[in-house]
Amino acid sequence: MSTIALVGNPNVGKTAVFNALTGLNQSTGNYPGVTIDRKRGRVDTGAGNPPMTLVDLPGTYSLAAHAPDEMIVVDVLLDQQRGEEEIDGLLVVLDASNLERNLYLLSQLIELDKPLVIALNMMDIASRRAIQIDIPLLSRLLQTPVVPVCAHKGLGIAELRTALGQLAWGALEPPPVRATFPAEQQAALDQLQELLLNRRGQLGRNIPRLEAFRILVDEGGYAEQRVLKLFSKSFPTELQKLRHQARTMGGNLAAQEARVRYGWVRGVLEQAVVFPPVRKRTRSEQIDNYLIHRVWGTLFFVGIMAVLFQCIFTWAVPVMELIESGIGSLGALLGAGMNEGMLRSLLVDGIIAGVGSVLVFLPQILILSFFIAVLEDFGYMARAAFLMDRLLGWCGLSGQSFLPMLSSFACAIPGILATRTIRDRRDRFTTILVAPLMSCSARLPVYTILIAAFVPAERYLSGLIGLQGLTLFFMYCLGVVVAVPASWILRKTLFRGDQPPFILEIPSYKIPQARTVFRKVYREGREFLVRAGTLILAVTIVVWALAYFPRSPEIAETFEAQRATIELVSATPEQRAEELRQVNFDESATYLRESYLGRAGRWIEPVFTPLGWDWRIATATIASFPAREIVIATLGTLFHLGSEVDEADRSLITTLQDAKHPDGTPLFTFAVALSIMVFFALCCQCAATLAIIKRETRQWRWPLLCFTYMTVLAYVASWIMYNAAVGLGWD
C-alpha cells in the first residue's frame, strides 16, 4: 500500500480534502516523542486500483523549518520521522485564489524528487474573484496532474481519486521542472553534499540534496541544528565559507531563495493564470468592515461568545441531567436485583457511576466541537483571534487563547480541546495549564451550598446588591485574576522565548458543510470517550475502592443488631421505615469513616487544620477527585444524610450549620466556607481535566505539573483567605 503525504499551506482546505477522500476511515494519534497530531486515513482510488494511506501533515508555508509542526513536515517528507512509513508520493493542496504564495511551497516540494498530484482547491472562490486558470496548461507547465476541486462541496473528488490511482500504480514520475538558482549557489551546494557524503559515518545516513539545500540556506534553522549535533567543531566554519561563496545577489541566502522562487512562480502564473485588471473587493472583505471593526466587531464577537457560553453552560444541562438520570436508573435497576455486597457496590457505585461521570461531559464537548467546527468552516475563528489578541497579548498569550479560556467556565474539558486551534506550542500549552483556573460548572454546587448556608443574606445599595451574589461573583472572578500572573510566569519560565509575531491568514467566508462539521464533531466525541474516558473510569473505580474497603464485620454486626431492634420495637410501619433509613445512613457514614478514604482524610487532617478544616472536609475533597460535584454526596454520607442529597437540600444545609468540632465549636463558619470555596476555585482535583491534559500534551508531566501548581496555589490562597476572614471577625 502506497503512503502519500498530504501537504499544503495553512487554510487551503487540506482537512476538507482529507475528509472527502478518507471519509470516517481515519485515525488520529501522535508522532512518537512529540505532541503533534498524526492523522492517517485509507483512500480507495477506484475499482482495480490499490488503496493508499494518506498522511495529513500540519500546514506549512515553507520547508525552512523552525516551529515544531514545520519540523515534523520536513522529517516526514525526508523519511526521517520515527514511527512513519517512507513517503511514496505527495498530494499537494493549492488555494486557487492565492496561487502566488502556494506555488512557493510547491517549488520546494518538487525538489524532493517524488511523484505528486496537485489538488487545486477553492475553485469557487477563484471564480468569484474573476481569476481565470488554464488547468491543462498549468498541468503541462508543472508536468504533473492538476485536478480542480471544491472539497467542502465534494466537487472534483472523484477525479482526484483517479489521479491518485495513477500515483498508486507508479504511473507518475517526479516533475522535472525546477526553479533555477545561480551557478555559484549550485556549486556551493555540490561541495556541501560532498562534504556531508564524506562524513556519512557520523550521520549514519545519506543527506538528500533538498536537505543539504536547507542546511546551506536556513542559517540557524532546524536542518542545520540537526547536523551540528553530530559534526566536529570545524563544520560550522566550513559551512559559513560555503554560504559566503553562495551569496551572489546581495542579502542573505534566504532572501536570495525567495527572489529565485518567486521569479519562477511569476513565470508560471504569467502563462497559465489571468487576473482581473482591477481587483474588486470581495464579499468577505465587505463583511469584515463590520466583523473585525474595533467596535461593531467586538460587539458581534461578544454576542457569538454569549450564545456559545449559553449553549455549553445552560443548554447542555437538560441532556446532562437526562444522562445522569438514565445512569441512576440503570444503577437502581441493576442494584435492585442483587444482594448487598462488594460486587453490587462495584457495579453500581464504581463502574456504572464511572461511566456516568464520563458520559455526563459528552454533551458539552459535542456542543463546543459543533460550534468550533461551524465557526472554523465559516471562516470566523481567525477573526475572533484577531480581535482578542490585543487583550491577551500583554500577559504572554495570543488572541487564539480567548475561546478556550471562555469555554472553560462551562467545563475545562471542552476548553482544553479548543486549544487545538492555537498553532504556537508555547501559547497552546500555557493556555492548557491555566484553563482549569476558570470556575467550571462542576464547582457551582460547592459554591451554592456554602453560600446558602454560611454567607449572610445581606443587601446593599437599597437592595440592588446582595452579599451572596457578590461572593459568587468573586469566586468566578478569582480564576480570571489568578490566570493572568500564572500565564505571565509560565511564559517567562517553562515556555520562555521570544513572543512569536501573531500572524494570521484571514480565510474567505464560506457556508459550512454539514458533512465536514459532522465528521469533526464525531471525531472529537470519539477521541474523548476512547482516550479520556478510560482514564476517568479507572480513577472513579480507584476512588470507589478507597471508599469501600476495608469492610469491617464488626460494623455490619452492630448495625444488623440495630435493625433487628427497630423491627421489634417500632410502633408504626412509617416509623420503622424512617428509623431503618437513618440506620442505613449511619452505617454508610461509619463505613466511609473507617475506609481507606476516611483514614486518608484523618491522616491529612493536620495539613488542612490551618485552613479551618477537619477530617470530614478533607475526606470529601479527596473523594471529589473524579469530579468536583461528588463532594456534596460525600458530605451527605459523612453527616449521616445519605448520598442522594444535593446542593438545594435544606437538611444538608441545616446539618452543616450545626456541625461541631470535638470541642463543641462550630465546624463551618463564614471564614471556613470562604476557604473551602477558594480552594475549590483554584485546585484541579478533576480527573477528567487531567486526563484531557495528558491526551492533548501526550506527556504525563504536564497534568502532574497542573495538579501540583494548582493544589499549592489553592492551599496558599485558601490559607490567606481563612486567616484574613478570621482577622476581620468573619468567623
VENDASUL-V343570 format. One record per helix or strand of 2 or more residues. SS is the DSSP state (hx for helix, st for strand). FROM is the first residue (numbers start at 0). TO is the last residue. If there is no record, write none. Layout:
# VENDASUL-V343570
ss = (SS,SS)
from = (FROM,FROM)
to = (TO,TO)
This chain:
# VENDASUL-V343570
ss = (st,hx,st,st,st,hx,st,hx,st,hx,st,hx,st,hx,hx,hx,hx,hx,hx,hx,hx,st,hx,hx,hx,hx,hx,hx,hx,hx,hx,hx,st,st,hx,hx,hx,hx,hx,hx,hx,hx,hx,hx,hx,hx)
from = (1,13,25,36,51,67,88,98,114,122,131,134,145,150,156,182,199,208,221,233,252,272,282,295,316,341,361,380,400,411,424,440,458,464,466,513,552,572,595,604,614,629,649,669,686,699)
to = (7,21,29,42,55,76,94,109,120,127,132,141,147,152,167,197,202,216,227,245,271,273,290,314,335,358,377,392,406,420,434,453,459,465,491,547,568,593,602,608,622,637,657,681,696,726)
